[in-house]
Amino acid sequence: MSTVLEQIEQEIAKLSNKGVKKNTGNIRTVADGVAKIDGLSDVMYNEMVQFPGGAIGIALNLEEDEVGCVILGDIANLKEGDEVTTTGRLLSVPVGKGLLGRVVDALGNPVDGKGPVEAKEFYPVERIAPGVVVRKSVSQALFTGIMAIDSMIPIGRGQRELIIGDRGTGKTTITIDTIINQARINKVGIASGDPKFRPVYSIYVAVGQKNSNIARTVSALEAAGALEFTTIVAAPAADNPANLYIAPYSGAAIGEWFMENDMDALIVYDDLSKHAVAYRQISLILKRPSGREAYPGDVFYLHSRLLERAARLDGKGSLTALPIIETLAGDVSAYISTNVISITDGQIFLETDLFNQGIRPAISVGLSVSRVGSAAQIKATKQVGGKLKGELAQFRELAAFAQFGSDLDAKTKAQLDRGNRIVELFKQPAFSPLPIELQVAVLFAMQKGFFEPVDIKKVVDAAAALKHFFTTRKDALLAEIRTKAALDKDLEAKLQAACEEWKSSFTP
Amino acid sequence: MATHAKIAEHLARQLFKVSIADGAVSAERVAGVLEYVEKHQPPNPVMVLKAYSRLVAAEIAKGEAVVEHAGAVGDAMLSAIAAAMTRQYGRRVTATARPDADLIAGLRVRVGDDVYESSIAGQLAALASAV
């Protein structure tokens, strides 16, 4: 027996003394987060390479006698001639539930001061999107908690819905509301003990944002109790462009873990305009040929391969993506905007004019669409809000024409009046998403004309009073709507009675 | 500027190709190339020669195993390393010893871009990066 043990020990000793083969190169130039390296003859495309001082890079350009690498990390101490070694590994990030409640950088390193991330698994940052065979059509709702979206532009689990608009129109607020709503639904669902309940975990990827904005988002999520279901991937504006380029892919890898492990996740890319700009910077320094607006030829692929990773998998979970694009002066026909519009399954367009008129969320109903959403809407919402989008679009058209003349017939006046009430009803303050059952109740009241006697300017107050009435006094009815998810005759009668009760007690 | 660099790189590569004889850099041919460049100066001769020098240096490095060592290394070991590397790369590789006390103990062999690390300093560095 001792001979056998000796043999094993000899093998261990042999292995521990065995030489390690590395492939090396030397830095020729370093500029703006990109290094050109002589050597590295064995390097693979997208392989991680090790720079002195702990910085790592990704080999993006494999040329005849040099390699172009983007550097992730501190480049201040790198100089010409420094030795770079290959690692034989593709860039990976930690994944799993250990990342929930954490703020990490583009490489998955914690930046929130809460200690190391507890993760047992690592997923590669770049991955091929699921193919057609493993995908399932989107048919399950993902409630944003924003009445205008859930009733008119519904989003389903596994969908990619673009949020597009000028700066300061509330794009980020919509996504934060959605994340907060998922956390609220998760808490209710987990507390109910329903074994069929599927929580939605959120990933918020901040690309090129100010650190102060990221801190504000973190505190908003923390204050709403949503951070425990959320991971934040932060690549602020001060980071080098390589981190900004990698961050959305890292976020996607974190989201894919949930999807692959029979869970549902939501990912927000805030925003892909800055992501494209960072990629353009890298490409120009790498001397790749530039095309329209100086973006490289593969800028479409940059976003298509990212957004295609959001899917609903057959027999597994889903990953819903909400990418954000910032437009300039409302121009949706710009290069990156049209690219992302064509990749996604619909868009929510936010208008500066509406925002300045106090209509918030400033959703332009005419330009917003959800290509798969109606299939993912619950029946109750369809019953009470099925015609709303058409009505509101007609109202906007009529309102535009009505500006030219004062003599309007009674029918047009009624349509305008109803449209104005709907617009008022859809106004919703930031960070206060509404449960779907409450949305159904409010829309039911609107459909049945309970807001008709109320002065248009007081519709917001009336709606707030109705919500308060339902949440404080009709909790059982709301729970019934939530469970049944459809309005039968009995439920309609109960809703009617509840609205009558509210009407009798409400003084406009 | 970028175009000049590209032209210089291209010319340097052409010159490098004619400097190779029997799969290795030939000293005679390199001398011939330098003489030619001196007589018929191309545009940006310094740029051309720098690129040429880099290519030649990389090629020479592929045929030379630099054995960095802490402690004594005999001729027999150098010959064994040279033979092993010749087998590994399928081309003639010579071995040169270069003492380096920073390795603490063991060897580090460089052949072109490849580094075979079998030193205490290398193992400590690997340990430090893993911790």
Boltz contact constraints between the chains, C-beta under 6 A:
constraints:
  - contact:
      token1: [A, 19]
      token2: [B, 116]
      max_distance: 6.0
  - contact:
      token1: [A, 19]
      token2: [B, 117]
      max_distance: 6.0
  - contact:
      token1: [A, 19]
      token2: [B, 118]
      max_distance: 6.0
  - contact:
      token1: [A, 20]
      token2: [B, 117]
      max_distance: 6.0
  - contact:
      token1: [A, 21]
      token2: [B, 116]
      max_distance: 6.0
  - contact:
      token1: [A, 22]
      token2: [B, 115]
      max_distance: 6.0
  - contact:
      token1: [A, 23]
      token2: [B, 113]
      max_distance: 6.0
  - contact:
      token1: [A, 23]
      token2: [B, 114]
      max_distance: 6.0
  - contact:
      token1: [A, 24]
      token2: [B, 113]
      max_distance: 6.0
  - contact:
      token1: [A, 24]
      token2: [B, 115]
      max_distance: 6.0
  - contact:
      token1: [A, 39]
      token2: [B, 113]
      max_distance: 6.0
  - contact:
      token1: [A, 41]
      token2: [B, 113]
      max_distance: 6.0
